[in-house]
Amino acid sequence: MASPDVLARVAALRREIERHNHAYYVLDQPTIPDTEYDRLFRELQALEADHPELLTPDSPTQRVGGTPLDAFPKVRHVVPMLSIRTETDTEARGAQAFDTRVRKELELAESDPPVEYAAELKFDGFAINLRYEHGLLVQAATRGDGETGEDVTQNIRTVHAIPLRLVGDALPAVLEVRGEVFMRRDDFERYNARQRDAGKPTLVNPRNGAAGSIRQLDPRLAAQRPLSFFAYGLGEVQGWHGAPDTHSKTLAALEQMGVPVCAERITGQGAAALIQFHDDIAARRDQLPFDIDGVVYKVNRFDLQRQLGFVTREPRWAVAHKYPAQEALTTVLGIDVQVGRTGKLTPVARLAPVFVGGVTVTNATLHNQDEIDRKDVRVGDTVIVRRAGDVIPEVVASVPERRPQPAPPRFDILQTCPVCPECGSHVVRLEGEAAARCTGGLVCPAQRRQALLHFAGRRAMDIEGLGDKLVEQLVERGLLHTPADVYGLSLDTLAGLDRMAEKSAANLLAAVETSKTTTLARFIFALGIRNVGETTAKDLARHFGSLDALMAADAAGLLAVRDVGPIVAESILQFFAEPHNREVIATLRGAGVHWSESTGVQQSAGMLAGKTLVLTGSLPTLTRDAAKERIEAAGGKVAGSVSKKTDYVVAGAEAGSKLDKARELGVVILDEAGLLALLAADEAPGQFTLNF
Ligand code: IVH
């Protein structure tokens, strides 16, 4: 039997872990570092392993997925899950038409005041009914045919945003929360990129991702899919004292109980408010982190909802007002191959122009050979093209029924491009790699162009004005071969180029000059070493302190760097083993590119080594990026939120809740001058600036 101490500890851990879950997955405001969360989680797991009798279905450890099922049991909905009428007119008139119908049904005269509406987003996911009894999640069911759905409780438990237990004292005996499970676009992209790298099947779109995960018989697979949830209504309710009398108050009450509710919602009077919401969201649709296919308008007062009732299976008090689709059908005119910075060959479908997601799309990526094979996309095919947000348009599926006959041959990248289309070098596809690559390195103009653009990028050497078109011209005319050539450009050479006025040539040269003073981390990143992104570059700079130390490091030395594994270490070794790359580096240094160096973290830890700082508000002179860069150079870490682990909070003008939190926790608060003083103490001793 577990002692009262153990019981209390288990309960406290569960509460705390779920509080952090909520902060992380629902509020998007992490409260503690991942390592701390993992520690709490492991402690709970260990206690539950020692005392299996304490294990309950609402324990956060049960979110990882249990044993696979043979089939989902059926669930009868006490209150049917209805659908809503769709307003087909995508223009503002749709909202007007809804308001007119509602007023007519309610027999309102023109002189009567406007009807109050709640407006929210129409999430493009999968409808779910969550049944809570006395606050405990007891069952989750799909909509099914509206009368009978399927019991998917096991899978729903793996969705971290869904509370296993509601928060509050006077919780209803029965509360069915209805809402949509969906996948955020960034989660979808990340999941697909991972699957693609592993040569595993990808998801067609976030909606299918959400639906497929929930209808997955093996909950351990469902647990690997990053899903989110928003509530939009209720099903059966029993014993809710002081139950709200409007839709908007209901959503607010659910939010109080810890249920995720989307903040993009309003209440407003009459059609005008609806039209404004519709247009506002339409303008921001691409910036939302998830897909929506429209907005939903609801009569806010429940008594009026009851009065309006239903027509067949649709309520008269709600309507979905759709936006133009983000997926469309078109035909593949051809498949081109583009060469990227690291020589990767990307097949791109040339399409019959099609209007999708608000723009006309003529090209869409096909990613790699595996993806083409899986989707079986052929020239002449009718395909579904998707463009959502700022993501590059993508061919998500081909429609084989519409394939021309006789069927065109399958596309094979190695057959089409036995040599690189840009430079004629051999193309190889290495064992275990999804991508085919050009072996030409910087001999290949495409790789050279991309490498130069990367080198000049904002987060690398930050050479403003050295963009796409200019780099293309310079490479084509043989004026730029390697990044080192950037520092040999002259006003005369630049002035001779197309569309290059003297003023912009002078500006570019000034930017080139400014870029000579940089940081070691930026320089390492700018080199474009395969598998070395910005974060790794920062880690390498901090660890080795100087470029020579990095260049001299062997595999063991590289593996000692945080987050550097064998693949990254191998890429770095290969890069520096190449005499040509060493030459470019020497030339860059010779041209005056310099940065401040140190002896590295091991030998002399920076003043801020091991310290965690949080920036809030705007500082008088430093940009956030600049402050972050300098803190990191001194060995410190910049975190997004304040916790007991925070060492300093640097507060500027209009600092918000982070400053309050810092005061509350007694964290040391600095202004910019204070930060600079700390950094000065760090940057002075033991460090020196090298000018090559
Ligand atoms: S209300 C009785 N609100 O769209 C009204 N539905 O046909 C019940 N949906 O299957 C639905 N976002 O899954 C409502 N904010 C929202 C919604 C929403 C997405 C889905 C829902 C339903 C379909 C409506």
Boltz pocket constraint, residues with backbone or C-beta under 6 A from the ligand:
constraints:
  - pocket:
      binder: B
      contacts: [[A, 82], [A, 83], [A, 84], [A, 85], [A, 120], [A, 121], [A, 122], [A, 123], [A, 124], [A, 126], [A, 127], [A, 128], [A, 143], [A, 179], [A, 180], [A, 232], [A, 233], [A, 296], [A, 315], [A, 318], [A, 320]]
      max_distance: 6.0
